[in-house]
Structure formats: C-alpha cells, structure tokens
Amino acid sequence: MFAVIRTGGKQYLVSPGDKIKIEKLNKKEGEEVNFEDVLLLEKNNKVEIGTPGIKGVKVIGKVLEQGKGRKIIVFKYKPKKHYKKKQGHRQLYTEVKILKIESR
C-alpha cells in the first residue's frame, strides 16, 4: 500500500514506515500530523487517482525532528563591475515518519 501526498508545494510517494523530510511544519516533536491532500492511492493492486485529491483518505505521520539542511553557498558575480555577493542558506525541514494510511 502506498500513496502520493502533496505538502509544501511538493509531492511525496509514501508508504507506512517511511521517513521523509518535508518543508517545515509548525508542529512539535512527537506530535501527529495528518496529510489530507492525497493525490493517488494504491491498495490491494488497485490504483485510485484523485481529481485533484481523493476524498476520505488521509495519511497519518509522527514528527521525529525539526532541523536545518546542509549549507549551500549562493555567489553572484559580474565581471568588470566590482560586484560580488556571497550568501549562505540552510533550508528548514521537518522529518516525519509515516504511521498509516487511512482510507474509507
């Protein structure tokens, strides 16, 4: 059994027991989170596709940790104009463990 969910502007293929890193959610560690925007559901070799979402289906997960990703460097440069700009960025994320997929 697996499902495709949408959160944070991205889509994730999940099944029970998976750990995923998603855009930061305002939840504390140990809290449950419900993903109700389910786009596709596969159960017993039958695939159900939503238009755009499937009603009555939700994916339940548990927040494992809140964290920051690795640092990336953004460097802008224009030759012969004395323009240089160096900037770093660390994306915030929430790690979630998928507990179960509930369907009707």
C-alpha positions in Angstrom: 0.0 0.0 0.0 1.3 3.4 -0.9 0.1 6.9 -1.6 1.2 10.2 -3.1 0.7 13.2 -0.9 1.2 16.9 -1.5 2.7 19.2 1.1 4.9 22.3 1.0 4.4 22.6 -2.8 6.0 19.2 -3.4 4.7 15.7 -3.9 5.9 12.6 -2.0 5.4 8.9 -2.6 4.9 7.4 0.9 4.1 4.0 2.5 3.7 3.1 6.1 7.1 3.0 7.9 8.8 5.6 5.6 10.7 8.6 6.9 10.5 11.7 4.8 11.9 15.2 5.1 9.4 17.9 4.1 9.1 21.7 4.3 9.0 22.9 7.9 5.7 22.4 9.7 4.7 24.2 12.9 4.4 21.0 15.0 6.5 19.9 17.9 8.5 16.7 18.0 6.3 13.7 18.9 3.1 15.3 17.6 0.9 13.6 15.0 0.4 15.3 11.6 -2.4 14.5 9.1 -1.9 14.9 5.4 -5.4 15.1 3.8 -4.2 16.2 0.3 -3.8 12.7 -1.1 -3.4 12.6 -4.9 -3.0 8.8 -5.5 -3.7 5.7 -3.5 -2.7 2.1 -4.3 -4.4 -0.6 -2.2 -4.6 -4.3 -3.0 -3.2 -3.7 -6.5 -6.0 -1.2 -7.3 -4.9 2.4 -8.1 -7.2 5.3 -7.3 -6.3 8.7 -8.8 -7.9 11.9 -7.4 -9.1 14.9 -9.4 -7.0 16.6 -7.9 -7.4 14.9 -4.4 -9.1 11.8 -3.1 -11.9 12.5 -0.6 -12.0 10.4 2.7 -8.3 9.4 2.5 -5.6 10.7 4.9 -2.1 9.8 5.7 -1.1 9.9 9.4 2.5 10.6 10.4 4.5 11.5 13.5 7.1 14.3 13.7 10.5 12.9 14.5 12.6 16.1 14.4 12.8 19.7 13.3 16.1 20.6 11.7 18.2 22.5 9.1 19.6 21.1 5.9 23.2 21.4 4.8 24.5 24.8 3.9 24.6 25.9 0.3 26.5 28.9 -1.0 24.9 31.5 -3.3 27.6 33.6 -5.1 26.7 36.3 -7.6 29.5 38.0 -9.7 29.5 40.4 -12.5 32.8 40.8 -14.3 34.5 44.3 -14.7 31.8 45.9 -12.5 33.3 45.2 -9.0 30.1 43.4 -8.0 30.4 40.3 -5.8 27.8 39.0 -3.4 28.3 35.8 -1.3 25.3 34.4 0.7 24.7 31.2 2.6 21.4 29.4 3.1 20.2 26.4 5.2 16.7 25.2 4.5 14.5 24.3 7.5 12.8 20.9 7.4 10.6 18.6 9.4 11.3 14.8 9.4 8.1 12.8 9.6 7.6 9.0 10.0 4.5 7.7 8.1 2.5 5.6 10.5 -0.6 4.6 8.5 -2.8 5.4 5.5 -6.5 5.6 6.3 -9.0 5.1 3.5 -12.7 4.7 3.5 
